[in-house]
Amino acid sequence: MTLPASYSINKLLKSFSALGPYVRELKCQNGYFFFDCLAVCVSAKVAPEKREFWGWWLELEVQEQGFVYNYQIGLFDKNGEWRAMSIKKKADREHLESTLQTFHKRLADSFDTLKLTLTPSENTIALQTQVMA
């Protein structure tokens, strides 16, 4: 699917920015958008530049059938890289799931407004069943 002319990358970025502080414009390219959320600080005792966070990230890509999204949950490490892993502490997991559900609702509403299709990737279906229920 190519985007209709009325849906420029800039228009989409503006719409995605309105969802909150999730879109990472520097990681977005033609047909690819990256969002993330640092939901829970692992340890506030560590210097701010070395802190790690539990959170989630989303990759959104334009494909033939529309936009396909892939969510992952895990650790944002001190090197600024995401690593997929499960969150063991129940309170941290619940907070992370809450932020993800809230964001996903906003994203879905935004796509409805733009009249664009939003479909989960195969990898996301299992996570969506666990988290978005």
Disulfide bonds with the S-S distance in Angstrom:
none
